[in-house]
Amino acid sequence: MTIFLDTSLVVAVFNADDDNHTRAVAIAGDLRERVHGQAYTSDFVLDEAVTLAWVRTKKRTLALRVGRFFFPPKGEPEAAILLHVDGGTVRRAWESWERHDAPLSFTDWTIVEQVRALGIDQVASFDSKLDPWVSRVH
């Protein structure tokens, strides 16, 4: 089993004011215990999560905590394998974004394309707009 971590989950884990904070912390606990198998995320999600945490809260310390989720201090285990969104994935995401009139961000389309290409089973996300495209844990 495998799972891909979306921005909404990562930000909610660290932002106590997020409506999904409690559920996100519970899912993060499941991730530590590998309930959903190996976890993956991407450099696009890293960028979006750190930026979103900073913009929503105006708290640099919170944005740094989000970033450390992706890059834990030496000796601490990584929460997820950080995947690079390569040129082929970017091209497929762009083609999907052009083809579908769906309310997904470009980063969301890169997630859809990576999940499809790698055969990842589920996406941990609070974004229901992903539902037509992936199996979601929320």
Biotite code that builds the C-alpha atoms (Angstrom):
import biotite.structure as struc

atoms = struc.array([
    struc.Atom([0.000, 0.000, 0.000], chain_id="A", res_id=1, res_name="MET", atom_name="CA", element="C"),
    struc.Atom([1.111, 3.565, -0.736], chain_id="A", res_id=2, res_name="THR", atom_name="CA", element="C"),
    struc.Atom([-0.144, 7.079, -0.026], chain_id="A", res_id=3, res_name="ILE", atom_name="CA", element="C"),
    struc.Atom([0.633, 10.526, -1.407], chain_id="A", res_id=4, res_name="PHE", atom_name="CA", element="C"),
    struc.Atom([0.526, 13.522, 0.950], chain_id="A", res_id=5, res_name="LEU", atom_name="CA", element="C"),
    struc.Atom([-1.185, 16.671, -0.300], chain_id="A", res_id=6, res_name="ASP", atom_name="CA", element="C"),
    struc.Atom([-0.627, 20.246, 0.800], chain_id="A", res_id=7, res_name="THR", atom_name="CA", element="C"),
    struc.Atom([-3.900, 20.484, 2.717], chain_id="A", res_id=8, res_name="SER", atom_name="CA", element="C"),
    struc.Atom([-2.892, 17.618, 5.006], chain_id="A", res_id=9, res_name="LEU", atom_name="CA", element="C"),
    struc.Atom([0.618, 18.878, 5.711], chain_id="A", res_id=10, res_name="VAL", atom_name="CA", element="C"),
    struc.Atom([-0.453, 22.453, 6.480], chain_id="A", res_id=11, res_name="VAL", atom_name="CA", element="C"),
    struc.Atom([-3.336, 21.290, 8.693], chain_id="A", res_id=12, res_name="ALA", atom_name="CA", element="C"),
    struc.Atom([-0.963, 19.145, 10.791], chain_id="A", res_id=13, res_name="VAL", atom_name="CA", element="C"),
    struc.Atom([0.962, 22.246, 11.863], chain_id="A", res_id=14, res_name="PHE", atom_name="CA", element="C"),
    struc.Atom([-1.757, 24.908, 11.864], chain_id="A", res_id=15, res_name="ASN", atom_name="CA", element="C"),
    struc.Atom([-3.898, 24.476, 14.979], chain_id="A", res_id=16, res_name="ALA", atom_name="CA", element="C"),
    struc.Atom([-6.342, 27.035, 13.569], chain_id="A", res_id=17, res_name="ASP", atom_name="CA", element="C"),
    struc.Atom([-7.038, 24.911, 10.486], chain_id="A", res_id=18, res_name="ASP", atom_name="CA", element="C"),
    struc.Atom([-10.508, 23.325, 10.506], chain_id="A", res_id=19, res_name="ASP", atom_name="CA", element="C"),
    struc.Atom([-8.911, 19.955, 9.670], chain_id="A", res_id=20, res_name="ASN", atom_name="CA", element="C"),
    struc.Atom([-6.125, 20.119, 12.273], chain_id="A", res_id=21, res_name="HIS", atom_name="CA", element="C"),
    struc.Atom([-7.418, 17.353, 14.573], chain_id="A", res_id=22, res_name="THR", atom_name="CA", element="C"),
    struc.Atom([-8.048, 14.924, 11.724], chain_id="A", res_id=23, res_name="ARG", atom_name="CA", element="C"),
    struc.Atom([-4.692, 15.815, 10.117], chain_id="A", res_id=24, res_name="ALA", atom_name="CA", element="C"),
    struc.Atom([-2.837, 15.023, 13.349], chain_id="A", res_id=25, res_name="VAL", atom_name="CA", element="C"),
    struc.Atom([-4.626, 11.650, 13.501], chain_id="A", res_id=26, res_name="ALA", atom_name="CA", element="C"),
    struc.Atom([-3.681, 10.863, 9.898], chain_id="A", res_id=27, res_name="ILE", atom_name="CA", element="C"),
    struc.Atom([-0.077, 11.906, 10.623], chain_id="A", res_id=28, res_name="ALA", atom_name="CA", element="C"),
    struc.Atom([-0.060, 9.393, 13.478], chain_id="A", res_id=29, res_name="GLY", atom_name="CA", element="C"),
    struc.Atom([-1.282, 6.708, 11.069], chain_id="A", res_id=30, res_name="ASP", atom_name="CA", element="C"),
    struc.Atom([1.512, 7.689, 8.683], chain_id="A", res_id=31, res_name="LEU", atom_name="CA", element="C"),
    struc.Atom([4.141, 7.246, 11.399], chain_id="A", res_id=32, res_name="ARG", atom_name="CA", element="C"),
    struc.Atom([2.787, 3.754, 12.040], chain_id="A", res_id=33, res_name="GLU", atom_name="CA", element="C"),
    struc.Atom([2.681, 3.006, 8.285], chain_id="A", res_id=34, res_name="ARG", atom_name="CA", element="C"),
    struc.Atom([-1.047, 2.232, 8.396], chain_id="A", res_id=35, res_name="VAL", atom_name="CA", element="C"),
    struc.Atom([-1.272, 3.345, 4.758], chain_id="A", res_id=36, res_name="HIS", atom_name="CA", element="C"),
    struc.Atom([2.118, 1.947, 3.731], chain_id="A", res_id=37, res_name="GLY", atom_name="CA", element="C"),
    struc.Atom([4.909, 4.031, 2.248], chain_id="A", res_id=38, res_name="GLN", atom_name="CA", element="C"),
    struc.Atom([4.167, 7.761, 2.074], chain_id="A", res_id=39, res_name="ALA", atom_name="CA", element="C"),
    struc.Atom([5.210, 9.994, -0.822], chain_id="A", res_id=40, res_name="TYR", atom_name="CA", element="C"),
    struc.Atom([4.928, 13.681, -1.591], chain_id="A", res_id=41, res_name="THR", atom_name="CA", element="C"),
    struc.Atom([6.578, 16.036, -4.077], chain_id="A", res_id=42, res_name="SER", atom_name="CA", element="C"),
    struc.Atom([8.685, 19.129, -4.419], chain_id="A", res_id=43, res_name="ASP", atom_name="CA", element="C"),
    struc.Atom([5.621, 20.940, -5.805], chain_id="A", res_id=44, res_name="PHE", atom_name="CA", element="C"),
    struc.Atom([3.711, 20.081, -2.615], chain_id="A", res_id=45, res_name="VAL", atom_name="CA", element="C"),
    struc.Atom([6.689, 21.261, -0.526], chain_id="A", res_id=46, res_name="LEU", atom_name="CA", element="C"),
    struc.Atom([6.644, 24.610, -2.337], chain_id="A", res_id=47, res_name="ASP", atom_name="CA", element="C"),
    struc.Atom([2.885, 24.992, -2.056], chain_id="A", res_id=48, res_name="GLU", atom_name="CA", element="C"),
    struc.Atom([2.735, 23.917, 1.612], chain_id="A", res_id=49, res_name="ALA", atom_name="CA", element="C"),
    struc.Atom([5.478, 26.248, 2.874], chain_id="A", res_id=50, res_name="VAL", atom_name="CA", element="C"),
    struc.Atom([4.049, 29.137, 0.848], chain_id="A", res_id=51, res_name="THR", atom_name="CA", element="C"),
    struc.Atom([0.465, 28.463, 1.962], chain_id="A", res_id=52, res_name="LEU", atom_name="CA", element="C"),
    struc.Atom([1.461, 28.171, 5.628], chain_id="A", res_id=53, res_name="ALA", atom_name="CA", element="C"),
    struc.Atom([3.301, 31.489, 5.403], chain_id="A", res_id=54, res_name="TRP", atom_name="CA", element="C"),
    struc.Atom([0.541, 33.317, 3.495], chain_id="A", res_id=55, res_name="VAL", atom_name="CA", element="C"),
    struc.Atom([-2.333, 32.032, 5.637], chain_id="A", res_id=56, res_name="ARG", atom_name="CA", element="C"),
    struc.Atom([-0.749, 32.562, 9.031], chain_id="A", res_id=57, res_name="THR", atom_name="CA", element="C"),
    struc.Atom([1.951, 35.205, 8.469], chain_id="A", res_id=58, res_name="LYS", atom_name="CA", element="C"),
    struc.Atom([4.008, 33.085, 10.896], chain_id="A", res_id=59, res_name="LYS", atom_name="CA", element="C"),
    struc.Atom([7.461, 32.275, 9.598], chain_id="A", res_id=60, res_name="ARG", atom_name="CA", element="C"),
    struc.Atom([7.949, 29.804, 12.447], chain_id="A", res_id=61, res_name="THR", atom_name="CA", element="C"),
    struc.Atom([4.935, 27.805, 11.279], chain_id="A", res_id=62, res_name="LEU", atom_name="CA", element="C"),
    struc.Atom([6.174, 27.839, 7.672], chain_id="A", res_id=63, res_name="ALA", atom_name="CA", element="C"),
    struc.Atom([9.545, 26.578, 8.914], chain_id="A", res_id=64, res_name="LEU", atom_name="CA", element="C"),
    struc.Atom([7.847, 23.748, 10.829], chain_id="A", res_id=65, res_name="ARG", atom_name="CA", element="C"),
    struc.Atom([6.001, 22.773, 7.648], chain_id="A", res_id=66, res_name="VAL", atom_name="CA", element="C"),
    struc.Atom([9.303, 22.775, 5.753], chain_id="A", res_id=67, res_name="GLY", atom_name="CA", element="C"),
    struc.Atom([10.923, 20.575, 8.392], chain_id="A", res_id=68, res_name="ARG", atom_name="CA", element="C"),
    struc.Atom([8.178, 18.038, 7.784], chain_id="A", res_id=69, res_name="PHE", atom_name="CA", element="C"),
    struc.Atom([9.810, 17.558, 4.377], chain_id="A", res_id=70, res_name="PHE", atom_name="CA", element="C"),
    struc.Atom([13.378, 18.005, 5.636], chain_id="A", res_id=71, res_name="PHE", atom_name="CA", element="C"),
    struc.Atom([13.543, 16.694, 9.219], chain_id="A", res_id=72, res_name="PRO", atom_name="CA", element="C"),
    struc.Atom([16.630, 17.337, 11.319], chain_id="A", res_id=73, res_name="PRO", atom_name="CA", element="C"),
    struc.Atom([19.417, 14.777, 10.942], chain_id="A", res_id=74, res_name="LYS", atom_name="CA", element="C"),
    struc.Atom([18.634, 11.573, 12.761], chain_id="A", res_id=75, res_name="GLY", atom_name="CA", element="C"),
    struc.Atom([14.861, 11.966, 12.537], chain_id="A", res_id=76, res_name="GLU", atom_name="CA", element="C"),
    struc.Atom([12.919, 9.800, 10.100], chain_id="A", res_id=77, res_name="PRO", atom_name="CA", element="C"),
    struc.Atom([11.397, 11.336, 7.004], chain_id="A", res_id=78, res_name="GLU", atom_name="CA", element="C"),
    struc.Atom([7.599, 11.394, 7.006], chain_id="A", res_id=79, res_name="ALA", atom_name="CA", element="C"),
    struc.Atom([7.493, 10.756, 3.259], chain_id="A", res_id=80, res_name="ALA", atom_name="CA", element="C"),
    struc.Atom([9.720, 10.173, 0.289], chain_id="A", res_id=81, res_name="ILE", atom_name="CA", element="C"),
    struc.Atom([10.079, 13.495, -1.521], chain_id="A", res_id=82, res_name="LEU", atom_name="CA", element="C"),
    struc.Atom([9.572, 12.988, -5.254], chain_id="A", res_id=83, res_name="LEU", atom_name="CA", element="C"),
    struc.Atom([10.776, 15.385, -7.937], chain_id="A", res_id=84, res_name="HIS", atom_name="CA", element="C"),
    struc.Atom([8.122, 16.458, -10.434], chain_id="A", res_id=85, res_name="VAL", atom_name="CA", element="C"),
    struc.Atom([9.954, 15.783, -13.678], chain_id="A", res_id=86, res_name="ASP", atom_name="CA", element="C"),
    struc.Atom([9.367, 17.331, -17.080], chain_id="A", res_id=87, res_name="GLY", atom_name="CA", element="C"),
    struc.Atom([7.163, 14.495, -18.314], chain_id="A", res_id=88, res_name="GLY", atom_name="CA", element="C"),
    struc.Atom([4.893, 14.822, -15.289], chain_id="A", res_id=89, res_name="THR", atom_name="CA", element="C"),
    struc.Atom([4.716, 18.586, -15.745], chain_id="A", res_id=90, res_name="VAL", atom_name="CA", element="C"),
    struc.Atom([3.760, 18.106, -19.406], chain_id="A", res_id=91, res_name="ARG", atom_name="CA", element="C"),
    struc.Atom([1.045, 15.526, -18.538], chain_id="A", res_id=92, res_name="ARG", atom_name="CA", element="C"),
    struc.Atom([-0.278, 17.781, -15.757], chain_id="A", res_id=93, res_name="ALA", atom_name="CA", element="C"),
    struc.Atom([-0.453, 20.703, -18.170], chain_id="A", res_id=94, res_name="TRP", atom_name="CA", element="C"),
    struc.Atom([-2.296, 18.581, -20.742], chain_id="A", res_id=95, res_name="GLU", atom_name="CA", element="C"),
    struc.Atom([-4.776, 17.468, -18.075], chain_id="A", res_id=96, res_name="SER", atom_name="CA", element="C"),
    struc.Atom([-5.225, 21.044, -16.879], chain_id="A", res_id=97, res_name="TRP", atom_name="CA", element="C"),
    struc.Atom([-5.949, 22.146, -20.448], chain_id="A", res_id=98, res_name="GLU", atom_name="CA", element="C"),
    struc.Atom([-8.283, 19.226, -21.212], chain_id="A", res_id=99, res_name="ARG", atom_name="CA", element="C"),
    struc.Atom([-10.445, 19.264, -18.064], chain_id="A", res_id=100, res_name="HIS", atom_name="CA", element="C"),
    struc.Atom([-12.538, 22.146, -16.806], chain_id="A", res_id=101, res_name="ASP", atom_name="CA", element="C"),
    struc.Atom([-11.992, 21.085, -13.197], chain_id="A", res_id=102, res_name="ALA", atom_name="CA", element="C"),
    struc.Atom([-11.325, 23.294, -10.166], chain_id="A", res_id=103, res_name="PRO", atom_name="CA", element="C"),
    struc.Atom([-7.876, 21.820, -9.524], chain_id="A", res_id=104, res_name="LEU", atom_name="CA", element="C"),
    struc.Atom([-4.670, 23.773, -9.118], chain_id="A", res_id=105, res_name="SER", atom_name="CA", element="C"),
    struc.Atom([-1.719, 22.958, -11.317], chain_id="A", res_id=106, res_name="PHE", atom_name="CA", element="C"),
    struc.Atom([-0.026, 21.367, -8.309], chain_id="A", res_id=107, res_name="THR", atom_name="CA", element="C"),
    struc.Atom([-3.103, 19.159, -7.878], chain_id="A", res_id=108, res_name="ASP", atom_name="CA", element="C"),
    struc.Atom([-2.767, 18.006, -11.478], chain_id="A", res_id=109, res_name="TRP", atom_name="CA", element="C"),
    struc.Atom([0.894, 17.099, -10.871], chain_id="A", res_id=110, res_name="THR", atom_name="CA", element="C"),
    struc.Atom([-0.304, 14.997, -7.925], chain_id="A", res_id=111, res_name="ILE", atom_name="CA", element="C"),
    struc.Atom([-2.908, 13.247, -10.077], chain_id="A", res_id=112, res_name="VAL", atom_name="CA", element="C"),
    struc.Atom([-0.310, 12.505, -12.744], chain_id="A", res_id=113, res_name="GLU", atom_name="CA", element="C"),
    struc.Atom([2.327, 11.258, -10.276], chain_id="A", res_id=114, res_name="GLN", atom_name="CA", element="C"),
    struc.Atom([-0.194, 9.056, -8.490], chain_id="A", res_id=115, res_name="VAL", atom_name="CA", element="C"),
    struc.Atom([-1.264, 7.552, -11.828], chain_id="A", res_id=116, res_name="ARG", atom_name="CA", element="C"),
    struc.Atom([2.271, 7.079, -13.150], chain_id="A", res_id=117, res_name="ALA", atom_name="CA", element="C"),
    struc.Atom([3.595, 5.495, -9.963], chain_id="A", res_id=118, res_name="LEU", atom_name="CA", element="C"),
    struc.Atom([0.505, 3.465, -9.091], chain_id="A", res_id=119, res_name="GLY", atom_name="CA", element="C"),
    struc.Atom([0.115, 5.128, -5.689], chain_id="A", res_id=120, res_name="ILE", atom_name="CA", element="C"),
    struc.Atom([-3.011, 3.825, -3.965], chain_id="A", res_id=121, res_name="ASP", atom_name="CA", element="C"),
    struc.Atom([-4.373, 6.874, -2.122], chain_id="A", res_id=122, res_name="GLN", atom_name="CA", element="C"),
    struc.Atom([-3.931, 10.593, -1.552], chain_id="A", res_id=123, res_name="VAL", atom_name="CA", element="C"),
    struc.Atom([-4.139, 12.092, 1.943], chain_id="A", res_id=124, res_name="ALA", atom_name="CA", element="C"),
    struc.Atom([-5.981, 15.349, 1.342], chain_id="A", res_id=125, res_name="SER", atom_name="CA", element="C"),
    struc.Atom([-8.855, 17.459, 2.588], chain_id="A", res_id=126, res_name="PHE", atom_name="CA", element="C"),
    struc.Atom([-9.484, 18.716, -0.945], chain_id="A", res_id=127, res_name="ASP", atom_name="CA", element="C"),
    struc.Atom([-12.662, 17.003, -2.177], chain_id="A", res_id=128, res_name="SER", atom_name="CA", element="C"),
    struc.Atom([-12.080, 18.409, -5.679], chain_id="A", res_id=129, res_name="LYS", atom_name="CA", element="C"),
    struc.Atom([-9.562, 15.566, -6.103], chain_id="A", res_id=130, res_name="LEU", atom_name="CA", element="C"),
    struc.Atom([-12.254, 12.895, -5.663], chain_id="A", res_id=131, res_name="ASP", atom_name="CA", element="C"),
    struc.Atom([-13.034, 12.320, -9.357], chain_id="A", res_id=132, res_name="PRO", atom_name="CA", element="C"),
    struc.Atom([-9.343, 11.733, -10.043], chain_id="A", res_id=133, res_name="TRP", atom_name="CA", element="C"),
    struc.Atom([-7.852, 9.839, -7.070], chain_id="A", res_id=134, res_name="VAL", atom_name="CA", element="C"),
    struc.Atom([-8.827, 7.739, -4.068], chain_id="A", res_id=135, res_name="SER", atom_name="CA", element="C"),
    struc.Atom([-8.641, 10.064, -1.072], chain_id="A", res_id=136, res_name="ARG", atom_name="CA", element="C"),
    struc.Atom([-8.015, 9.521, 2.637], chain_id="A", res_id=137, res_name="VAL", atom_name="CA", element="C"),
    struc.Atom([-9.504, 12.405, 4.621], chain_id="A", res_id=138, res_name="HIS", atom_name="CA", element="C"),
])
